[in-house]
């Protein structure tokens, strides 16, 4: 059974077919978040702190950390991103104890993150591009960490799922040449928007099944991409996630603050027999203690005393 | 491609892997509904009328009709159910134009329903029990209708999905002996409560996939059974249905009045590429025209006029 083990200083999370779905919180990422980008350039980490705490409180098992901001004062991310990645990782792992996912397209930022992170973080990511594999896979080997493998290569992102499978296979094989085992590769098969490609859902489900059955690897995705451009995106995401999970998807980089998606994942864990005795489901769906009941509960002793006083 | 065609007088519904999921409304059924049972014995069909209209308005593509009430005045359903089935079917098909599913364990009630129904109803059901097959399959052949095949037999309901598959296969083969094609058999693989059997979800998904791939038959189920006994049943059902659909389930007998489940099904149709151009999804999720916006829209001419009057 394939198991990808990630660790913080004190916590171990296992990604696997027999494990609850691994929700990787996506919020600590300045891409498309102008306010956060400006804050980071000004050295203000308050939003990062809030995002770290809130995502873990909402049930994220890991946090993705992306420091991909282009400073107004310095447009070269090769210079600015590595120290920022280090700062954010140090901050986040001081606040929460979940394992981290170090997310960058700048190799030096990946290395800075690896040097700063406690335990065994997940590296995000390598692609099937030659230059990228040659730069990132040695880091994966040196630090002995698992890595997200995105199934595009020097020819770009193929619309043909067979090509995307072949790229994933190539990365797994190249990793093996470096002595990296398949269970440390978490493949991202690339989720296309269903609004742009009507077969995007079926493609991912088939691809995830094939990756599971033939390459025996864990998988991840940017889940919300499926609903891009359509109304009621949470409704689409909340059906997509259970369908992907039943096909064999074992993790996703997503927003854990959204209750509809998180409920769908808890239900899917239950339905995949990855929630022993339904304990997590029942805990999450306990009727809230209403004031009247709490009073009735206290009422036993206090109520009797008052009645006696009155009598 | 497997297609099960059902018809009312004016409407054709096709159950198939390339079709939107077929929601069969379950509400017209006195089992466990004391008030409805009492009304039916008293000849009061007002709840049936309301249930028929409401279920179709909520998106049911077919309606199940079950007349399984045990009268206080006559405890023999073999006498009371056939005329009641006929009455309800005549009433319902006078109110709504969706195809019907004739649901009874009393063979004479099935036959009374077949005689009364317009078009090509779905018969519900035959099992793998010898006596039942010998009694129901000739009706299926005589009336040239599709039939729900429940995968239990004279030995009961097996907990082993392989046995349930074998029972389904036996019914399909026996039906073939009667000249009934496999595309007119809609197999119910039997959904067990996940609270009682932790593998119930995975069992159904595997069984539906095998029924689709090997027997090439359509499938149905009593969907809400999966969540029996657990809190927040709609949350479980709303994840179960997309998972079952992605495994190949093509219909369910369920309550279409529940918005959470219906939204999950619409999203699953979209994700399975059975909602051309996302038209049904977009229609169902159009933002409602709010009063303020309508006023703003009107405001162009009227607003200017008022401003002029004020000026």
Interface residues (C-beta under 8 A of the other chain):
Chain A: X194 X195 X198 X199 X201 X202 X205 X226 X230 X231 X232 X235 X236 X238 X239 X240 X242 X243 X245 X246 X247 X263 X264 X266 X267 X268 X270 X271 X272 X273 X276 X277 X278 X281 X282 X285 X286 X287
Chain B: X194 X195 X198 X199 X201 X202 X205 X226 X230 X231 X232 X235 X236 X238 X239 X240 X242 X243 X245 X246 X247 X263 X264 X266 X267 X268 X270 X271 X272 X273 X276 X277 X278 X281 X282 X285 X286 X287
